[in-house]
């Protein structure tokens, strides 16, 4: 309703008001223009011309009847008066009468053409060439044309004015009829007789005059005009009509006029004066009525205009007021919508952080009103509440799914941990090379499975549960990550310096490096190496993982680096098919640790990943770490572990299992091309013993010794055997026995090359 109130005044009322005012103004201008033309502009010059020509017609007839009479001087004076009237009338030809009466221009033009012969007619009269009847006809025609102008002027837009103006025109015709009769009789007063034609003109004029007076003029007299109802009863009128009666009684071809010219003249002049007074009075009354009506129209126009302008002003004020109210309400609704647009992401962010959100408190309700905007406000309230409620429900469902995912993953991790412990017990219990090889493969697969389960925990919003109580050497961390990769044999590790990782970062860092290593092996050819290099830098320690695969496009690198900078809240249900789930895991763990991970294109055509460990994650070498003992001389070089394992040097938390445990890590070192090395091992450092030199089959147990014929294999076969150490069950068994001896700290075994290789019971730390 408000919208209708606002727009209807502007679209309906204003045009109607303007149309009404325009019509009033047009009518007022038309009537005023017509009244001005009838009374002043055209009517006055036309009336003066009529009276002048009427007098000149009578005097011309008298001069033609008696050329030497006194009427010639009177005619000359009258011609001067007529010339003035003609001079005032002729400019009307060029007058713009567009707003005047219809046909006025033609009537004026017709009269002007008749006046063009006036001088010629006068010359003929003065020279005696003009026939009296011809002169009479000319003046009568000009007067009739002038009466046509007056008749057109009587037609106005107002009905009452038209009626009264018609009576005025009838009075002009009465004057013309008296003038015609007087002009014809002017010829006979000199000769005392009239011809039958002249007599007919007189009788026609008398009959027309009586009809106009009795039938049209006298009945229409009103107000101050009623006194002229007795016009025909006046003495002059009776004298004039008595003389006319004497003319009618004649029956001869020529009518003899009595000697009554003087009496006729006085009576006609008196009657003409009375008719002229009535004519002027009617003209004043018509003008008064016309201008009164015009003034009334003007008053109405002014009143309507004033009222219209006031109403229009009121309408505009009301429209402005209502528009301001509507605009304020619309802006308020817009602000509410913008607030919802800004509040909803904040609510979603709070929900992502795990906060509880009260729907009623978060939704700002718009007060409803009984109009269209109120309905819009109610719709906005419904939309706001629905949006927030939907976000809360989705967040609750997402959190519930995450909790369920974490519980399942945790339970699976517990089972995996129990499986790893069981595998560890079996590895310690069995010495059969084939059995150990299968156990080691299961050990490796289980470690990878544990990492995948940790991925689910991380994607579900949790953190890995593996914890260490003491710092771990960086090389061992890299080995642990290598041991969790399926194609670990292709990975080479090169560590520069002695860097130790803080205990809180060991588990997540192993996971991050394992994901990146596996990504490098997955997206590169099977036989190409994956190089892992680590070295201290000014802001911590940098680890580079470089493959020789196909790499990625620049925009893909940019997207991956953006992901590392600001990892989003991942909805695992909508990203189940995303191949970048590993990158999501890396991004989440890196963000929690403060790692800086950057992907670049490699010079080999593949991808190089740089992982920057900040200084807070890099610690000094722990003082409580015992010095590692040298491996026994009888351990085969192929099975030698160049570095002591972190688990052998550092007690671990009960629920923590370093992915590359003693045997699993040794297997990774034996099978990887180039293995893992620390640059500090190249020249033996002061705190490490020199590596022992292996003597072929010098101290092997009986079941591991091979016949001499097998010693004589070609170099190519030897290289094949060394390239497939995982298939050497004898080597695995030998390494198991020697590593047990080393863990038991049996120094006597080092001094007795031929000592028994029976393993001792596992230590508490090992369990």
Secondary structure, DSSP 8 states (H G I E B T S, - for coil): -HHHHHHHIIIIIHHHHHHHHHHHHHHHHHHHHHHHIIIIITHHHHHHHHHHHHHHHHHHHHHHH-TTSTHHHHHHHHHHHHHHHHHHHHGGGG---TTS-TTHHHHHHHHHHHHTTHHHHHHHHHHT-S-HHHHHHHHHHHHHHHHHHHHHHT--SSHHHHHHHHHHHHHHHHHHHHHHHHHHHHHHHHHSEEEHHHHHHHHHHHHHHHHIIIIIIGGG--GGGGGGGGGGGSHHHHHHHHHHHHHHT--SSEEE--S-HHHHHHHHHHHHHHHHHHHHHHHHHHHHHHHHHHHHHHHHHHHHHHHHHHHHHHHHHHHHHHHHHHHHHHHHHHHHHHHHHHHHHHHHHHHHTT----HHHH-------SSHHHHHHHHHHHHHHHHHHHHHHHHHHHHHHHHHHHHHHHHHHHHHHHHHHHHHHHHHH---HHHHHHHHHHHHHHHHHHHHHHHHHHHTT-------SS-EEHHHHHHHHHHTSTTGGGEEEEE-S--EE-HHHHHHHHHHHHHHHHHHHHTS-TTS-EEEEEEEETTEEEEEEE--S----HHHHHHHHHHHHS-----TTTSTT-TTHHHHHHHHHHHHHT-EEEEEE-TTSSEEEEEEEEGGGEE---TT--------TTS-GGG--SS--HHHHS---TT---SS-HHHHHHHHHHSTT-EEEGGGSS--TTS-------TTSS--GGG---HHHHT--HHHHHHHHHTGGG-HHHHHHHHHHHHHHHTT-THHHH-TT---------TTT-
